[in-house]
């Protein structure tokens, strides 16, 4: 059983995770396994509640692996034929790298991890569903750091999309899916 990688993007509360879970359930109903690679870190009560809500909403038989920083290694370790990997989400993964709760971001390590992910994707024996936010549609952020983050997420989403076969835009809980058009990066 094989399937192409897919990137699911949208705004906050657009239905991205639910769509990814629906696709993962369909994979599972065809006899495949599902593993969720969760990237969130619970640093405050509100985030702990969000994580708990996602865990409660997720089917109990989906394996859950924590991958807040080393996503590439986690994908490579979890990948195997017949297993779909659901990454929820690239937005928080990037936040963990660029806005650490303690200390300064390690931009060189981030660049190496990003490159490793992009290089690893074509060779993974598992299809991957990526969830990510589309944050570049609003007002330009006021701070240099926030603008850098928005730009970096946009570049990451574009680079991941180029390694996927399908892109889904979530709007008000509705999925708009199309094949990815290849461009030069």
Long-range contacts (C-beta under 8 A, 24 or more apart in sequence): 1-27, 1-30, 1-31, 1-32, 1-81, 1-82, 2-81, 2-127, 3-27, 3-84, 3-127, 4-127, 4-164, 4-165, 4-166, 5-121, 5-127, 5-128, 5-129, 5-130, 5-163, 5-164, 5-165, 5-166, 6-127, 6-128, 6-129, 6-130, 6-164, 6-165, 6-166, 6-167, 6-168, 6-177, 7-130, 7-132, 7-157, 7-160, 7-161, 7-164, 7-166, 7-167, 7-168, 7-180, 8-129, 8-130, 8-131, 8-132, 8-167, 8-168, 8-170, 8-175, 9-131, 9-132, 9-133, 9-134, 9-157, 9-167, 9-168, 9-169, 9-170, 10-133, 10-134, 10-169, 10-170, 10-171, 11-133, 11-134, 11-135, 11-137, 11-170, 11-171, 12-133, 14-170, 14-171, 14-172, 14-173, 15-170, 15-172, 15-173, 15-174, 15-175, 16-89, 16-131, 16-132, 16-133, 16-170, 17-54, 17-57, 17-88, 17-89, 17-131, 18-57, 18-173, 19-168, 19-170, 19-175, 20-86, 20-88, 20-129, 20-131, 21-57, 21-58, 21-59, 21-62, 21-86, 23-129, 24-59, 24-62, 24-84, 24-86, 24-129, 25-59, 27-84, 27-127, 28-59, 28-61, 28-62, 28-84, 31-82, 32-82, 32-83, 32-84, 33-63, 33-82, 33-83, 33-84, 34-59, 34-61, 34-62, 34-63, 34-83, 34-84, 34-85, 34-86, 35-62, 35-63, 35-64, 35-65, 35-78, 35-83, 35-84, 35-85, 35-86, 36-62, 36-63, 36-64, 36-65, 36-85, 36-86, 36-87, 36-88, 37-65, 37-66, 37-67, 37-71, 37-74, 37-75, 37-78, 37-85, 37-86, 37-87, 37-88, 38-64, 38-65, 38-66, 38-67, 38-88, 39-67, 39-68, 39-71, 39-87, 39-88, 39-89, 39-90, 39-92, 39-93, 39-96, 40-68, 40-89, 40-92, 41-68, 41-92, 41-96, 41-101, 43-101, 54-88, 62-86, 67-93, 68-92, 68-93, 68-96, 69-93, 69-96, 69-97, 69-113, 70-113, 71-113, 71-117, 72-113, 72-116, 72-117, 72-120, 75-117, 75-120, 75-124, 75-126, 75-128, 76-120, 76-124, 78-126, 79-124, 79-125, 79-126, 80-125, 80-126, 81-125, 81-126, 83-126, 84-126, 84-127, 84-128, 84-129, 85-124, 85-126, 85-127, 85-128, 85-129, 86-128, 86-129, 86-131, 87-128, 87-129, 87-130, 87-131, 88-131, 89-130, 89-131, 89-132, 89-133, 90-130, 90-131, 90-132, 90-153, 90-156, 90-157, 90-160, 91-131, 91-132, 91-133, 91-135, 91-153, 94-149, 94-152, 94-153, 94-156, 95-149, 98-145, 98-148, 98-149, 98-152, 99-145, 99-149, 114-156, 114-159, 117-160, 118-159, 118-160, 118-163, 121-160, 121-163, 122-163, 130-160, 130-164, 132-156, 132-157, 132-160, 134-169, 158-185, 159-185
